């Protein structure tokens, strides 16, 4: 399955509480993503909480964008990527 990096901007900052409410919000995203055939792998959040860089697996960019729309999440850019790590050359 192809892997994608999704860049998002949250002008007021992204806040996900470390609570049952925050966990439920994340589970809801996972469920809605599944309807588009998309899996959220993990995300990186900038120090000011205004940018996220999310790693997703999905069939294509259209499905990635559809999942974001279902979840009411912004999308600045979607890039299909492959893994390069320092252990590749061993």
C-alpha positions as CSV (number, residue, x, y, z in Angstrom):
1,X,0.0,0.0,0.0
2,X,1.4,3.4,-0.8
3,X,2.5,5.7,2.0
4,X,1.8,9.5,2.1
5,X,2.9,12.5,4.2
6,X,0.1,15.0,4.7
7,X,1.0,18.5,5.8
8,X,-1.7,20.4,7.7
9,X,-2.0,23.9,9.1
10,X,-4.1,24.7,12.2
11,X,-4.2,28.5,12.4
12,X,-5.4,28.4,16.0
13,X,-3.2,25.4,16.9
14,X,-4.1,21.7,17.3
15,X,-5.1,20.6,20.8
16,X,-5.8,16.9,21.5
17,X,-6.4,16.5,25.3
18,X,-4.7,13.7,27.0
19,X,-8.0,12.3,28.3
20,X,-10.8,9.9,27.3
21,X,-12.1,12.8,25.1
22,X,-8.8,13.0,23.2
23,X,-8.6,9.2,22.8
24,X,-12.2,9.1,21.5
25,X,-11.4,11.9,19.0
26,X,-8.5,9.9,17.7
27,X,-10.5,6.7,17.5
28,X,-13.2,8.6,15.5
29,X,-10.6,9.6,13.0
30,X,-9.4,6.0,12.6
31,X,-12.9,4.8,12.0
32,X,-13.7,7.5,9.4
33,X,-10.3,6.9,7.7
34,X,-11.2,3.2,7.4
35,X,-14.2,4.0,5.4
36,X,-11.9,5.5,2.8
37,X,-9.4,2.6,3.0
38,X,-6.9,4.8,4.7
39,X,-4.7,4.1,7.8
40,X,-3.3,6.8,10.0
41,X,0.3,5.6,11.0
42,X,1.4,8.5,13.1
43,X,1.8,12.3,13.1
44,X,4.4,14.9,14.0
45,X,3.3,18.1,15.6
46,X,5.3,21.4,15.5
47,X,6.2,23.0,18.8
48,X,3.6,25.7,18.3
49,X,1.0,23.1,17.5
50,X,0.1,24.9,14.2
51,X,1.5,22.4,11.8
52,X,1.2,18.6,11.6
53,X,3.0,16.2,9.3
54,X,1.0,13.0,9.2
55,X,2.1,9.6,7.9
56,X,-0.8,7.7,6.3
57,X,-1.1,4.5,4.2
58,X,-3.8,4.5,1.5
59,X,-4.6,3.4,-2.0
60,X,-4.1,6.9,-3.5
61,X,-4.1,10.6,-3.0
62,X,-7.8,10.9,-3.6
63,X,-8.6,8.5,-0.7
64,X,-6.2,10.5,1.5
65,X,-8.1,13.7,0.7
66,X,-11.5,12.0,1.1
67,X,-10.5,10.8,4.6
68,X,-9.4,14.3,5.6
69,X,-12.7,15.7,4.4
70,X,-14.7,13.1,6.3
71,X,-12.8,14.1,9.5
72,X,-13.0,17.9,8.9
73,X,-9.2,18.1,8.7
74,X,-7.2,20.6,6.6
75,X,-4.8,19.5,3.9
76,X,-2.0,21.8,2.7
77,X,-0.1,19.1,0.7
78,X,-0.1,15.4,0.1
79,X,3.1,13.7,-1.0
80,X,3.6,10.0,-1.8
81,X,6.8,8.9,-0.2
82,X,9.0,5.8,0.3
83,X,11.2,4.9,3.2
84,X,14.9,5.7,3.2
85,X,16.8,4.9,6.4
86,X,20.5,4.5,7.3
87,X,20.1,0.7,7.7
88,X,19.0,0.3,4.0
89,X,22.7,0.0,2.9
90,X,23.8,-2.7,5.3
